[in-house]
Structure formats: structure tokens, C-alpha cells
């Protein structure tokens, strides 16, 4: 026996909210990491380690978010 529609809707919205919270945490981490200066780095880390470009990091953070929105939209439509 499957759960009723209100239960499925509640589970969906809780999952969607958690995905939004996780994506915000990913973007926040990415933005803070791109602002790290050489003075903020640990002395044990090799200073010659190349840093990735913030634009590339942003794309790698936003593309999964867009895909997730697409999947959540399809899932919400399937619930109905």
C-alpha cells in the first residue's frame, strides 16, 4: 500500500528543501574557497598548487543544481 498523496507531497517538499539547503552550502563553500589568499593557507600546503578558476567552479556547482531542478520538477509531476 503506497502512502496517500498528502504524505507523498510532504516527503517531496522536505526532500526538495534539503536539496536547496545542500546546494546553498555547496555554493557558499565554493565562494568562500575562491576568496582564500596565500596568507590564509596552511604552511604545510605547497604554495605552488594551482587554483581552479572561480568561473569553472561556479559552472560545476550550478550545472548539478539545474539538473536537480529538472529532476525535482519531473518528480513533482509524477506525484500528481
Sine and cosine of phi, psi and omega as CSV:
sin_phi,cos_phi,sin_psi,cos_psi,sin_omega,cos_omega
0.00,0.00,0.82,-0.58,-0.01,-1.00
-1.00,0.06,0.43,-0.90,0.01,-1.00
-0.90,0.43,0.39,-0.92,0.00,-1.00
-0.94,0.35,0.24,-0.97,-0.04,-1.00
-0.85,0.52,-0.70,0.71,0.02,-1.00
-0.88,0.48,-0.58,0.82,0.03,-1.00
-0.93,0.37,-0.70,0.72,0.03,-1.00
-0.89,0.45,-0.65,0.76,0.04,-1.00
-0.89,0.46,-0.68,0.73,0.00,-1.00
-0.89,0.45,-0.69,0.72,0.02,-1.00
-0.89,0.45,-0.67,0.74,0.02,-1.00
-0.87,0.49,-0.75,0.66,-0.06,-1.00
-0.93,0.37,-0.56,0.83,0.09,-1.00
-0.90,0.43,-0.71,0.71,0.03,-1.00
-0.90,0.45,-0.66,0.75,0.02,-1.00
-0.90,0.44,-0.67,0.74,0.03,-1.00
-0.89,0.46,-0.67,0.74,0.03,-1.00
-0.91,0.43,-0.58,0.82,0.07,-1.00
-0.91,0.41,-0.64,0.77,0.03,-1.00
-0.91,0.42,-0.70,0.72,0.03,-1.00
-0.87,0.49,-0.69,0.72,0.01,-1.00
-0.90,0.43,-0.67,0.75,0.00,-1.00
-0.92,0.40,-0.62,0.78,0.07,-1.00
-0.88,0.47,-0.67,0.74,0.03,-1.00
-0.90,0.44,-0.64,0.77,0.03,-1.00
-0.90,0.44,-0.74,0.67,0.00,-1.00
-0.91,0.42,-0.66,0.76,0.02,-1.00
-0.89,0.46,-0.69,0.72,0.03,-1.00
-0.89,0.45,-0.67,0.74,0.00,-1.00
-0.90,0.44,-0.68,0.73,-0.02,-1.00
-0.93,0.36,-0.63,0.78,0.04,-1.00
-0.93,0.36,-0.62,0.79,0.00,-1.00
-0.92,0.40,-0.51,0.86,-0.01,-1.00
-0.97,0.26,-0.25,0.97,0.00,-1.00
-1.00,-0.09,0.03,1.00,-0.01,-1.00
-0.93,0.36,0.78,-0.62,0.02,-1.00
-0.99,-0.14,0.14,-0.99,0.00,-1.00
-0.91,0.42,-0.46,0.89,0.03,-1.00
-0.95,0.33,-0.44,0.90,-0.01,-1.00
-0.99,0.16,-0.26,0.97,-0.07,-1.00
-0.97,0.25,0.42,-0.91,0.05,-1.00
-0.94,0.35,0.57,-0.82,0.03,-1.00
-0.93,0.37,-0.24,0.97,-0.01,-1.00
-1.00,0.07,-0.15,0.99,0.00,-1.00
-1.00,-0.05,0.71,-0.71,0.01,-1.00
-0.90,0.44,0.82,-0.57,-0.04,-1.00
-0.93,0.37,-0.29,0.96,-0.04,-1.00
-1.00,0.02,0.12,0.99,0.02,-1.00
-0.93,0.36,0.82,-0.57,-0.04,-1.00
-0.94,0.35,0.60,-0.80,0.05,-1.00
-0.99,-0.14,0.61,-0.79,0.07,-1.00
-0.98,0.22,0.33,-0.94,-0.03,-1.00
-0.98,0.19,0.65,-0.76,-0.01,-1.00
-0.85,0.52,-0.57,0.82,0.02,-1.00
-0.89,0.45,-0.66,0.75,0.02,-1.00
-0.92,0.40,-0.68,0.73,0.03,-1.00
-0.88,0.47,-0.63,0.78,0.02,-1.00
-0.90,0.44,-0.67,0.75,0.03,-1.00
-0.88,0.47,-0.70,0.72,-0.01,-1.00
-0.93,0.37,-0.29,0.96,0.07,-1.00
-1.00,-0.04,-0.56,0.83,-0.08,-1.00
-0.99,0.10,-0.61,0.79,-0.03,-1.00
-0.85,0.53,-0.74,0.68,0.06,-1.00
-0.89,0.45,-0.53,0.85,0.04,-1.00
-0.91,0.42,-0.66,0.75,0.03,-1.00
-0.91,0.42,-0.68,0.73,0.04,-1.00
-0.88,0.47,-0.64,0.77,0.02,-1.00
-0.91,0.42,-0.65,0.76,0.06,-1.00
-0.87,0.49,-0.67,0.74,0.03,-1.00
-0.87,0.49,-0.73,0.68,-0.01,-1.00
-0.91,0.41,-0.67,0.74,0.02,-1.00
-0.90,0.43,-0.61,0.79,0.04,-1.00
-0.90,0.44,-0.71,0.71,0.04,-1.00
-0.90,0.45,-0.64,0.77,0.00,-1.00
-0.91,0.42,-0.68,0.74,0.00,-1.00
-0.90,0.44,-0.62,0.78,0.06,-1.00
-0.91,0.42,-0.58,0.81,0.01,-1.00
-0.95,0.32,-0.45,0.89,0.04,-1.00
-0.91,0.41,-0.53,0.85,-0.05,-1.00
-1.00,0.10,0.00,0.00,0.00,0.00
